[in-house]
Amino acid sequence: MSDIERCAGCGAPLQFVNNQVWLAGGVIAQANDREHRMVLIESDNLDPLFRGMEEIIGIPLERIIIETKRRASREYIGRIIPPQVKESVRKKEMSLDPLIEAVNVIGFVMGYGKSSVVGYRFENDDEDYVTDRKSVV
């Protein structure tokens, strides 16, 4: 993943640049759905805020934050995978492996670190999961 092709103008990975558009005012949207906005934030500085909120309300926020990110990620990825590919995966005509690898590459070029698959279960039910190992590059 280290030899990623980059935009000559801004240096961002081309895979990211080609799937996003920068609109007026600095808004980043998906190229194929301009109503779907992209948000990039550095969240380390928010950790003290979350801890303070947890102390005030008396419950941990981690599961809520993880679920919110999971839903947003699922919606984002769902919009860039063509319907025929989704259907092929659902029918098990196509392996999930290339899609997982593609998502890992997208995450890498977006700055989420390098991911490698530890394992997954895909039976089209609520017990499905993917376990990735992340490392900062």
Residue frames as a rotation matrix with the C-alpha (Angstrom) as fourth column:
MET 1
0.555 0.832 0.000 0.00
0.832 -0.555 0.000 0.00
0.000 0.000 -1.000 0.00
SER 2
0.158 -0.546 -0.823 2.95
0.475 -0.689 0.548 2.36
-0.866 -0.477 0.150 0.33
ASP 3
-0.865 -0.496 0.078 3.25
0.291 -0.367 0.884 3.07
-0.410 0.787 0.462 -3.42
ILE 4
0.132 0.991 0.016 -0.13
0.774 -0.093 -0.626 4.78
-0.619 0.095 -0.779 -3.72
GLU 5
-0.431 -0.199 0.880 -0.60
0.818 -0.497 0.288 7.02
0.380 0.844 0.377 -6.75
ARG 6
-0.176 0.276 -0.945 -1.05
0.712 -0.627 -0.316 10.65
-0.680 -0.728 -0.086 -5.70
CYS 7
0.798 0.516 0.310 -2.54
0.599 -0.629 -0.495 13.79
-0.060 0.581 -0.812 -7.21
ALA 8
-0.146 -0.912 0.382 0.19
0.904 -0.280 -0.323 15.99
0.402 0.298 0.866 -8.69
GLY 9
-0.002 0.232 0.973 -1.59
0.068 -0.971 0.231 19.15
0.998 0.066 -0.014 -7.53
CYS 10
0.461 0.325 0.826 -2.40
-0.712 -0.420 0.563 18.42
0.529 -0.848 0.038 -3.89
GLY 11
-0.593 -0.805 0.003 -0.56
-0.674 0.495 -0.548 15.18
0.439 -0.327 -0.837 -3.03
ALA 12
-0.029 0.665 0.747 -3.70
-0.824 0.407 -0.394 13.40
-0.566 -0.627 0.536 -1.84
PRO 13
-0.709 -0.206 0.674 -4.11
0.072 0.930 0.360 9.77
-0.701 0.304 -0.645 -2.89
LEU 14
-0.852 0.343 -0.396 -5.81
-0.499 -0.298 0.814 9.58
0.162 0.891 0.425 -6.30
GLN 15
-0.641 0.653 -0.403 -8.25
0.548 0.757 0.355 6.91
0.537 0.007 -0.844 -5.14
PHE 16
-0.315 0.501 -0.806 -9.57
0.767 -0.366 -0.527 9.40
-0.559 -0.785 -0.269 -2.58
VAL 17
-0.701 -0.027 -0.713 -9.47
-0.222 -0.941 0.255 12.38
-0.678 0.337 0.653 -4.96
ASN 18
-0.913 0.300 -0.275 -11.35
-0.229 0.179 0.957 10.51
0.336 0.937 -0.095 -7.69
ASN 19
-0.435 0.783 -0.445 -14.18
0.752 0.588 0.299 9.49
0.496 -0.205 -0.844 -5.35
GLN 20
0.016 0.387 -0.922 -14.72
0.801 -0.557 -0.220 12.94
-0.599 -0.735 -0.319 -3.79
VAL 21
0.028 -0.046 0.999 -15.43
0.693 -0.719 -0.053 16.45
0.720 0.693 0.012 -5.01
TRP 22
-0.614 -0.252 -0.748 -14.53
0.717 -0.575 -0.395 19.64
-0.331 -0.779 0.533 -3.22
LEU 23
0.251 0.813 0.525 -17.46
0.886 -0.411 0.213 22.04
0.389 0.412 -0.824 -3.31
ALA 24
-0.015 -0.191 0.981 -17.58
-0.008 -0.982 -0.191 25.76
1.000 -0.011 0.013 -2.58
GLY 25
0.498 0.186 0.847 -16.71
-0.749 -0.399 0.529 26.62
0.436 -0.898 -0.059 1.01
GLY 26
-0.497 -0.844 0.199 -14.46
-0.841 0.414 -0.347 23.57
0.211 -0.340 -0.917 1.47
VAL 27
0.330 0.682 0.653 -17.24
-0.737 0.618 -0.273 20.97
-0.590 -0.392 0.706 1.65
ILE 28
-0.803 -0.534 -0.264 -16.15
-0.592 0.666 0.454 17.49
-0.067 0.520 -0.851 0.58
ALA 29
0.282 0.929 0.240 -18.85
-0.771 0.368 -0.520 15.29
-0.572 -0.038 0.820 -0.97
GLN 30
-0.185 -0.261 0.948 -18.92
0.279 0.910 0.305 11.90
-0.942 0.321 -0.095 -2.67
ALA 31
-0.869 -0.241 -0.432 -18.50
-0.311 -0.412 0.857 12.28
-0.384 0.879 0.283 -6.44
ASN 32
-0.822 0.559 -0.107 -21.50
0.236 0.506 0.829 10.07
0.518 0.657 -0.548 -7.23
ASP 33
0.260 0.917 -0.303 -23.78
0.820 -0.045 0.570 11.60
0.509 -0.396 -0.764 -4.55
ARG 34
-0.493 -0.568 0.659 -23.10
0.263 -0.820 -0.509 15.24
0.829 -0.078 0.553 -3.78
GLU 35
0.435 0.690 0.578 -25.66
-0.469 -0.374 0.800 15.22
0.768 -0.620 0.161 -0.96
HIS 36
0.871 -0.195 -0.452 -23.45
0.445 0.704 0.553 12.76
0.210 -0.683 0.700 0.95
ARG 37
0.680 -0.591 0.434 -20.91
-0.565 -0.800 -0.202 14.91
0.467 -0.108 -0.878 2.79
MET 38
0.321 -0.716 -0.620 -17.54
0.584 0.665 -0.466 13.85
0.746 -0.212 0.631 4.08
VAL 39
0.865 -0.099 0.492 -16.19
-0.417 -0.687 0.595 14.90
0.279 -0.720 -0.635 7.46
LEU 40
0.225 -0.866 -0.447 -12.53
0.521 0.495 -0.696 14.60
0.823 -0.076 0.562 8.37
ILE 41
0.729 0.008 0.684 -11.65
-0.500 -0.677 0.541 15.38
0.467 -0.736 -0.489 11.96
GLU 42
-0.472 -0.810 -0.347 -8.82
-0.046 0.416 -0.908 14.73
0.880 -0.413 -0.234 14.37
SER 43
0.480 0.877 -0.020 -10.66
-0.085 0.069 0.994 13.31
0.873 -0.475 0.108 17.34
ASP 44
-0.212 -0.610 -0.764 -7.90
0.743 0.407 -0.531 12.95
0.635 -0.680 0.367 19.94
ASN 45
-0.933 -0.163 0.321 -8.68
-0.033 -0.849 -0.527 16.41
0.359 -0.502 0.787 21.25
LEU 46
-0.072 0.983 0.168 -12.32
-0.656 -0.174 0.735 15.34
0.752 -0.058 0.657 21.78
ASP 47
-0.199 -0.048 -0.979 -11.46
0.385 0.915 -0.123 12.50
0.901 -0.401 -0.164 24.17
PRO 48
-0.955 -0.135 -0.263 -11.47
0.293 -0.300 -0.908 14.76
0.044 -0.944 0.326 27.28
LEU 49
-0.596 0.803 0.019 -14.86
-0.792 -0.591 0.152 16.14
0.134 0.075 0.988 26.21
PHE 50
0.054 0.613 -0.788 -16.28
-0.361 0.748 0.557 12.61
0.931 0.254 0.261 25.85
ARG 51
-0.541 -0.313 -0.780 -14.85
0.561 0.557 -0.613 11.59
0.627 -0.769 -0.126 29.25
GLY 52
-0.981 0.190 0.039 -16.45
-0.168 -0.729 -0.664 14.66
-0.097 -0.658 0.747 30.83
MET 53
-0.247 0.938 -0.243 -19.80
-0.862 -0.099 0.496 13.85
0.441 0.333 0.833 29.23
GLU 54
-0.100 0.151 -0.983 -19.55
0.114 0.984 0.140 10.26
0.988 -0.098 -0.116 30.48
GLU 55
-0.871 -0.265 -0.413 -18.96
0.433 -0.018 -0.901 11.53
0.231 -0.964 0.131 34.01
ILE 56
-0.794 0.603 0.077 -21.97
-0.603 -0.763 -0.233 13.83
-0.082 -0.231 0.969 33.79
ILE 57
0.065 0.910 -0.409 -24.43
-0.902 0.229 0.367 11.27
0.428 0.345 0.836 32.38
GLY 58
0.009 -0.124 0.992 -22.94
-0.838 0.541 0.075 8.27
-0.546 -0.832 -0.100 34.17
ILE 59
0.721 0.163 0.673 -22.67
0.149 0.913 -0.380 5.92
-0.676 0.375 0.634 31.18
PRO 60
-0.384 -0.921 0.067 -19.85
0.220 -0.021 0.975 5.21
-0.897 0.389 0.211 28.70
LEU 61
0.434 0.504 -0.746 -20.16
-0.541 -0.516 -0.664 6.73
-0.720 0.692 0.049 25.23
GLU 62
-0.577 -0.814 -0.063 -17.74
-0.522 0.309 0.796 4.38
-0.628 0.492 -0.603 23.46
ARG 63
-0.551 0.417 0.723 -20.43
0.579 0.815 -0.028 1.99
-0.601 0.403 -0.690 22.13
ILE 64
0.564 0.783 -0.263 -22.55
0.382 -0.530 -0.757 4.93
-0.733 0.326 -0.597 20.92
ILE 65
0.240 -0.573 -0.783 -19.56
-0.685 -0.672 0.282 6.47
-0.688 0.469 -0.554 19.13
ILE 66
-0.771 -0.539 0.339 -18.53
-0.196 0.707 0.679 3.15
-0.606 0.457 -0.651 17.58
GLU 67
-0.181 0.794 0.580 -22.09
0.734 0.502 -0.458 2.46
-0.654 0.343 -0.674 16.38
THR 68
0.653 0.389 -0.650 -22.39
-0.039 -0.840 -0.542 5.95
-0.756 0.379 -0.533 14.90
LYS 69
-0.178 -0.817 -0.548 -19.10
-0.784 -0.219 0.581 5.51
-0.595 0.533 -0.601 13.01
ARG 70
-0.717 -0.045 0.695 -20.14
0.200 0.943 0.267 2.01
-0.668 0.330 -0.667 11.88
ARG 71
0.289 0.926 0.244 -23.39
0.628 0.009 -0.779 3.31
-0.723 0.378 -0.578 10.42
ALA 72
0.603 -0.120 -0.788 -21.70
-0.447 -0.869 -0.210 6.23
-0.660 0.479 -0.578 8.68
SER 73
-0.506 -0.859 -0.073 -19.01
-0.605 0.293 0.740 3.95
-0.614 0.419 -0.669 7.26
ARG 74
-0.474 0.419 0.775 -21.59
0.512 0.847 -0.144 1.44
-0.716 0.328 -0.616 6.06
GLU 75
0.634 0.749 -0.189 -23.55
0.319 -0.477 -0.819 4.20
-0.704 0.459 -0.542 4.32
TYR 76
0.275 -0.631 -0.725 -20.40
-0.723 -0.633 0.277 5.63
-0.634 0.448 -0.630 2.72
ILE 77
-0.751 -0.610 0.251 -19.14
-0.338 0.683 0.647 2.28
-0.567 0.401 -0.720 1.46
GLY 78
-0.184 0.785 0.591 -22.65
0.543 0.582 -0.605 1.25
-0.819 0.210 -0.534 0.41
ARG 79
0.700 0.475 -0.533 -22.78
-0.084 -0.687 -0.721 4.22
-0.709 0.550 -0.441 -1.95
ILE 80
0.075 -0.740 -0.669 -19.51
-0.919 -0.312 0.243 3.44
-0.388 0.596 -0.703 -3.73
ILE 81
-0.791 -0.271 0.549 -20.02
-0.097 0.941 0.325 -0.29
-0.605 0.204 -0.770 -4.28
PRO 82
-0.662 0.548 -0.511 -22.10
-0.693 -0.186 0.697 -0.92
0.287 0.815 0.503 -7.42
PRO 83
0.152 0.850 0.505 -25.45
-0.937 0.287 -0.201 -2.68
-0.316 -0.442 0.840 -6.85
GLN 84
0.713 0.118 -0.691 -24.47
-0.480 0.800 -0.359 -5.63
0.511 0.588 0.627 -9.07
VAL 85
-0.391 -0.892 -0.226 -21.36
-0.276 0.348 -0.896 -6.24
0.878 -0.288 -0.383 -6.96
LYS 86
-0.550 0.273 0.789 -23.43
-0.829 -0.063 -0.556 -6.14
-0.102 -0.960 0.261 -3.75
GLU 87
0.547 0.836 -0.032 -25.87
-0.827 0.535 -0.174 -8.64
-0.128 0.122 0.984 -5.24
SER 88
0.368 -0.502 -0.783 -23.04
-0.328 0.717 -0.615 -10.97
0.870 0.483 0.099 -6.34
VAL 89
-0.728 -0.637 0.252 -21.64
-0.421 0.126 -0.898 -10.91
0.541 -0.760 -0.360 -2.80
ARG 90
-0.199 0.750 0.630 -25.08
-0.938 0.040 -0.344 -11.53
-0.284 -0.660 0.696 -1.25
LYS 91
0.784 0.530 -0.323 -25.59
-0.615 0.731 -0.295 -14.53
0.080 0.430 0.899 -3.54
LYS 92
0.381 -0.764 0.520 -22.04
-0.293 0.434 0.852 -15.70
-0.877 -0.477 -0.059 -2.72
GLU 93
0.906 -0.115 0.408 -21.12
0.423 0.311 -0.851 -15.57
-0.028 0.943 0.330 -6.40
MET 94
0.299 -0.813 0.500 -18.24
-0.014 -0.528 -0.849 -13.30
0.954 0.247 -0.169 -5.42
SER 95
-0.025 -0.426 -0.904 -15.93
0.916 0.352 -0.191 -13.50
0.400 -0.833 0.382 -2.45
LEU 96
0.934 0.335 -0.128 -16.04
0.352 -0.791 0.500 -10.81
0.067 -0.512 -0.856 0.19
ASP 97
0.269 -0.929 -0.255 -12.21
0.812 0.077 0.579 -10.73
-0.518 -0.363 0.775 0.26
PRO 98
-0.442 -0.511 0.737 -11.67
0.833 -0.538 0.127 -8.17
0.332 0.670 0.664 -2.55
LEU 99
0.413 0.654 0.634 -14.25
0.284 -0.754 0.593 -5.83
0.865 -0.064 -0.497 -1.04
ILE 100
0.881 -0.157 -0.446 -12.65
0.437 -0.088 0.895 -6.04
-0.180 -0.984 -0.009 2.39
GLU 101
-0.118 -0.990 0.079 -9.26
0.926 -0.081 0.369 -5.32
-0.359 0.117 0.926 0.83
ALA 102
-0.227 0.101 0.969 -10.71
0.648 -0.726 0.228 -2.37
0.727 0.680 0.100 -1.12
VAL 103
0.814 0.555 0.171 -12.24
0.210 -0.556 0.805 -0.93
0.542 -0.619 -0.569 2.06
ASN 104
0.581 -0.681 -0.445 -8.89
0.659 0.074 0.748 -1.35
-0.477 -0.728 0.492 3.83
VAL 105
-0.401 -0.725 0.560 -7.14
0.914 -0.360 0.188 0.52
0.065 0.587 0.807 1.00
ILE 106
0.198 0.557 0.807 -9.75
0.392 -0.799 0.456 3.30
0.898 0.226 -0.376 1.10
GLY 107
0.947 0.148 -0.284 -9.25
0.313 -0.230 0.922 3.58
0.071 -0.962 -0.264 4.86
PHE 108
0.147 -0.978 -0.150 -5.49
0.884 0.061 0.464 3.72
-0.445 -0.201 0.873 4.38
VAL 109
-0.465 -0.353 0.812 -5.60
0.764 -0.623 0.167 6.49
0.447 0.698 0.560 1.78
MET 110
0.439 0.678 0.589 -8.01
0.180 -0.709 0.682 8.43
0.880 -0.193 -0.434 4.02
GLY 111
-0.251 -0.707 0.661 -5.49
-0.523 -0.476 -0.707 8.27
0.814 -0.524 -0.250 6.86
TYR 112
0.681 0.601 0.418 -7.06
-0.679 0.306 0.667 5.59
0.273 -0.738 0.617 9.08
GLY 113
-0.085 -0.787 0.612 -3.86
-0.809 0.413 0.418 3.51
-0.581 -0.459 -0.672 9.14
LYS 114
-0.511 -0.200 -0.836 -2.99
-0.720 0.631 0.290 0.20
0.469 0.750 -0.467 7.57
SER 115
0.213 0.684 0.698 -5.49
-0.877 0.448 -0.172 -2.62
-0.430 -0.575 0.696 8.12
SER 116
-0.722 -0.300 -0.624 -5.17
-0.550 0.795 0.254 -6.33
0.420 0.527 -0.739 7.70
VAL 117
0.332 0.938 -0.103 -7.98
-0.729 0.324 0.603 -8.86
0.599 -0.125 0.791 8.02
VAL 118
-0.633 -0.415 0.653 -7.80
-0.751 0.532 -0.390 -11.14
-0.186 -0.738 -0.649 11.03
GLY 119
-0.890 0.404 0.210 -11.03
0.430 0.897 0.097 -12.94
-0.149 0.177 -0.973 10.19
TYR 120
-0.653 0.747 -0.124 -14.66
-0.754 -0.657 0.014 -12.55
-0.071 0.102 0.992 9.23
ARG 121
-0.668 0.598 0.443 -18.01
0.468 0.800 -0.375 -14.28
-0.578 -0.043 -0.815 9.15
PHE 122
-0.686 0.479 -0.547 -20.47
-0.688 -0.672 0.274 -13.63
-0.236 0.564 0.791 6.31
GLU 123
-0.847 0.492 0.201 -23.76
0.505 0.863 0.014 -15.54
-0.166 0.113 -0.980 6.42
ASN 124
-0.637 0.586 0.500 -26.10
0.030 -0.630 0.776 -12.59
0.770 0.510 0.384 5.67
ASP 125
0.411 0.776 -0.479 -27.42
0.636 0.133 0.761 -12.33
0.654 -0.617 -0.439 9.23
ASP 126
0.844 0.036 0.535 -26.97
-0.258 -0.847 0.465 -10.20
0.470 -0.530 -0.706 12.35
GLU 127
0.815 -0.568 0.111 -23.99
0.160 0.405 0.900 -12.26
-0.557 -0.716 0.421 13.53
ASP 128
0.624 -0.594 0.508 -21.76
0.672 0.077 -0.736 -11.22
0.398 0.801 0.447 10.59
TYR 129
0.823 -0.435 -0.365 -18.52
-0.054 -0.700 0.712 -9.41
-0.565 -0.566 -0.600 11.41
VAL 130
0.595 -0.792 0.137 -15.09
0.330 0.086 -0.940 -8.45
0.733 0.604 0.313 10.09
THR 131
0.833 -0.437 -0.339 -12.13
0.260 -0.232 0.937 -8.22
-0.488 -0.869 -0.080 12.44
ASP 132
0.668 -0.644 0.373 -9.26
0.211 -0.317 -0.925 -6.03
0.714 0.696 -0.076 11.23
ARG 133
0.338 -0.669 -0.662 -5.92
0.842 -0.100 0.530 -5.28
-0.421 -0.736 0.530 12.80
LYS 134
0.925 0.002 0.379 -4.91
0.183 -0.878 -0.443 -1.63
0.332 0.479 -0.812 12.44
SER 135
0.153 -0.897 -0.415 -1.41
0.890 -0.058 0.453 -0.25
-0.430 -0.439 0.789 12.50
VAL 136
0.838 0.039 -0.544 -0.24
-0.085 -0.976 -0.201 3.30
-0.539 0.215 -0.815 12.05
VAL 137
0.555 -0.634 0.539 2.16
0.830 0.382 -0.406 3.64
0.052 0.673 0.738 9.15
